[in-house]
Amino acid sequence: MRMKRGIIALVLVSFLILSTIGSMMVASGHSGLKSFIVSPIRDTAIAQYQTSEPLYITSNADFALLGATGVGTPSDPYIFENLQISNNGISIIIQDTTAYFVISNCKLESGDSNSVILFNNVENGRVEQNEIIGGSSGLDLRGSRDCTVVDNSIYGSWNGITLRSTSNITVIDNRIHNNHRGILIELSNYSDILNNSIYSNGGYGIEITFFSHNNTIYGDSIGWNDVSGGDEVNAIDNGEDNSFDDGSSIGNFWSDFNESETYQIQGTGGSLDTFAQILEDTVDPIIVPLVDTAIDVETSGNTLTWLVYDQFPESYVIVENEVETISAIWTEGNITIELDHLDVGIYAMTIVVYDGAGNAASDEVLVSVVSFILGGIGTELVMIASGITVASFVIIVLLVKKLS
């Protein structure tokens, strides 16, 4: 008899569960949302950088004291890497050092009135593969020599790179854009500016001032700089004996080059690029389109990430239901936006990306924001379904007690 009562109770509870699920499925059919539900998109990438306080180094001994690896020799330099420093002041100051060192794979940002990285009386420094943002200069080298700047992305600064009273500096394979000025060479000599992309800067791409001499600039793509007045001014040279080609076959690529003439650099230096070539870009950026998706309003960390490609990335805007919500510099690679601010509803999210030459591409994705906990069925219907469930449960309890 006791087993029979247990079986009856189990059947009634199962009926309750199925009835509740059925009620919720019927209710959700009137929600007006798309029939598919997908897992929320989350930013699951492990943090690339370790947050750090600003670094202030005034002697060779300070490198080890502040946690650099290596011993400061050419074969085993001191290394600071994978750091993220965001600061209103200078992010990294190094002065009066001769040890070999490397700053690598860091994300560094400073306020408008300060440089991001400042070298003062430094030898044998190397800055490579960093993202450097903002500041009066992204990288400011003063009274320094025999340093190398390679493969960095520098943007949002007044001067992307400043060389002041320096010698034998090598600047190679960097992307320098969306600054006021790309590179300023002031009272500096015997430096090499090679194979960089210098574009979309508000002022000159390269400016060489008086008393700067014997600097060499070639293999660079220099374009779409200082266009506010209608005519581009990609470079100006007021120094002496500076070369804008290698003397044999390699010059620079210029967006304002007239192929019927020799490329003349503006300024009192009288410099020519004898082997200049035209810099053209008529190809739109490439965006990998996203599919429409749904996210749970109860969760956090929801994002959209577009894979976007271009040789000269410049800027992007995000439009949310026809209202522009983000306008930002596009550096390279992926563009990710946060979705946690969205309320329940359906949103048309549009991205438009621009490159340095003004080419553009766009993509639109619909984001449905629902409550997965409540099935996205609406408050009134949830209350009705909950009421049915409670009433059914009370009836089952009474029946079970009666059978016992």
Long-range contacts (C-beta under 8 A, 24 or more apart in sequence): 5-400, 5-403, 5-404, 8-399, 8-400, 8-403, 9-396, 9-400, 9-403, 12-396, 12-399, 12-400, 13-396, 16-389, 16-392, 16-393, 16-396, 19-388, 19-389, 19-392, 20-385, 20-388, 20-389, 20-392, 23-384, 23-385, 23-388, 23-389, 24-375, 24-377, 24-385, 27-375, 27-377, 27-378, 27-381, 27-382, 27-384, 27-385, 28-375, 28-376, 28-377, 30-377, 30-378, 30-381, 31-370, 31-376, 31-377, 31-378, 33-294, 33-346, 33-368, 33-370, 33-376, 34-292, 34-294, 34-368, 36-294, 37-294, 37-370, 37-372, 37-376, 38-293, 38-294, 40-294, 40-295, 40-296, 40-299, 40-302, 41-293, 41-295, 41-302, 41-303, 41-304, 41-305, 41-339, 42-299, 42-301, 42-302, 42-303, 43-301, 43-303, 43-305, 43-336, 48-82, 48-105, 48-107, 49-82, 49-83, 49-84, 49-106, 49-107, 50-82, 50-83, 50-84, 51-83, 51-84, 51-85, 52-83, 52-84, 52-85, 53-85, 54-85, 54-87, 54-89, 54-90, 54-91, 54-92, 54-93, 55-80, 55-85, 55-91, 55-92, 55-93, 55-94, 56-93, 57-92, 57-93, 57-94, 57-95, 57-97, 58-95, 58-96, 58-97, 59-96, 59-97, 60-97, 60-98, 60-99, 62-97, 63-97, 63-99, 63-101, 68-101, 70-101, 70-102, 72-99, 72-100, 72-101, 73-100, 74-100, 74-124, 77-101, 77-102, 77-124, 77-126, 78-102, 79-104, 80-104, 80-106, 81-105, 81-106, 82-106, 83-107, 83-108, 84-108, 85-109, 87-111, 88-114, 89-114, 90-114, 90-115, 90-116, 90-117, 90-118, 90-135, 91-116, 91-117, 92-116, 92-117, 92-118, 93-118, 93-120, 94-118, 94-119, 94-120, 94-122, 94-125, 95-119, 95-120, 95-121, 95-122, 96-120, 96-121, 96-122, 97-121, 97-122, 97-123, 97-124, 97-125, 98-123, 98-124, 99-124, 100-124, 100-126, 101-125, 101-126, 102-126, 102-127, 102-128, 103-127, 103-128, 103-130, 104-128, 104-129, 104-130, 105-129, 105-130, 106-130, 106-131, 107-131, 107-133, 108-132, 108-133, 109-133, 109-134, 109-135, 110-134, 110-135, 111-135, 112-136, 112-158, 115-139, 115-140, 115-162, 116-140, 116-157, 118-142, 119-144, 119-147, 120-144, 122-147, 123-147, 126-150, 127-152, 128-152, 131-331, 132-157, 133-157, 137-161, 137-162, 137-184, 138-176, 138-179, 140-164, 141-166, 141-169, 142-166, 144-169, 145-169, 148-172, 149-174, 150-174, 153-331, 153-332, 154-179, 155-179, 155-329, 155-331, 156-329, 159-183, 159-184, 160-198, 160-201, 162-186, 163-188, 163-191, 164-188, 166-191, 167-191, 170-194, 171-196, 172-196, 175-331, 175-332, 176-201, 177-201, 177-312, 177-313, 177-314, 177-329, 177-356, 178-314, 178-315, 178-329, 181-205, 181-207, 182-206, 182-222, 182-225, 183-207, 184-209, 185-209, 185-212, 185-215, 185-239, 186-212, 187-211, 187-212, 188-212, 188-215, 189-213, 189-214, 189-215, 190-214, 190-215, 191-215, 191-216, 192-216, 192-217, 193-217, 193-218, 193-220, 194-218, 194-219, 194-220, 195-219, 195-220, 196-220, 196-221, 197-221, 197-311, 197-312, 198-222, 198-223, 198-225, 198-234, 199-223, 199-224, 199-225, 199-255, 199-312, 199-314, 199-356, 200-224, 200-225, 200-312, 200-314, 200-356, 201-225, 201-226, 202-226, 202-228, 204-233, 204-234, 204-235, 204-236, 205-234, 205-235, 206-234, 206-235, 206-236, 206-237, 207-235, 207-236, 208-235, 208-236, 208-237, 208-238, 208-239, 208-242, 208-267, 208-269, 209-238, 209-239, 210-238, 210-239, 210-268, 211-239, 211-240, 212-239, 212-240, 212-242, 213-239, 213-240, 213-241, 213-242, 214-241, 214-242, 214-243, 215-239, 215-242, 215-243, 216-242, 216-243, 216-246, 217-242, 217-243, 217-244, 217-252, 218-243, 218-244, 218-245, 218-246, 218-250, 218-251, 218-252, 218-273, 218-275, 219-246, 219-250, 219-252, 220-252, 220-253, 221-252, 221-253, 221-279, 221-312, 222-252, 222-253, 222-254, 222-255, 222-279, 223-253, 223-254, 223-255, 223-256, 223-279, 223-281, 223-312, 223-356, 223-357, 224-255, 224-356, 224-357, 224-358, 231-256, 232-256, 233-266, 235-265, 235-266, 236-265, 236-266, 236-267, 237-265, 237-266, 237-267, 237-268, 237-269, 237-271, 238-267, 238-268, 238-269, 239-267, 239-269, 240-269, 242-269, 242-271, 243-271, 244-271, 244-272, 244-273, 244-276, 245-272, 245-273, 245-274, 245-275, 245-276, 246-275, 249-275, 250-275, 251-275, 251-276, 251-277, 252-276, 252-277, 253-277, 253-278, 253-279, 254-278, 254-279, 255-279, 255-280, 255-357, 280-357, 281-311, 281-312, 281-355, 281-356, 281-357, 281-359, 282-357, 282-359, 283-310, 283-311, 283-359, 284-355, 284-359, 284-360, 284-361, 285-309, 285-310, 285-313, 285-353, 285-354, 285-355, 285-359, 285-360, 285-361, 286-310, 286-361, 287-351, 287-353, 287-361, 287-362, 287-363, 289-363, 289-365, 290-363, 290-365, 291-365, 292-365, 292-366, 292-367, 292-368, 293-365, 293-366, 293-367, 293-368, 294-367, 294-368, 294-369, 294-370, 295-339, 295-342, 295-367, 295-368, 295-369, 295-370, 296-369, 296-370, 296-371, 296-372, 296-373, 297-342, 297-343, 297-344, 297-369, 297-370, 297-371, 298-371, 298-372, 298-373, 299-372, 300-340, 301-340, 302-338, 302-339, 302-340, 303-336, 303-337, 303-338, 303-339, 304-336, 304-337, 304-339, 304-349, 304-365, 304-367, 305-334, 305-335, 305-336, 306-334, 306-335, 306-336, 306-351, 306-363, 307-333, 307-334, 308-333, 308-334, 308-335, 308-353, 308-361, 310-353, 310-355, 310-359, 311-355, 312-355, 312-356, 312-357, 313-353, 313-355, 313-356, 314-354, 314-355, 314-356, 315-353, 315-354, 316-351, 316-352, 316-353, 316-354, 317-351, 317-352, 318-349, 318-350, 318-351, 319-348, 319-349, 319-350, 319-351, 319-352, 320-347, 320-348, 320-349, 320-350, 321-347, 321-348, 322-348, 330-354, 339-367, 339-369, 342-367, 342-369, 343-369, 344-369, 344-370, 344-371, 344-376, 345-369
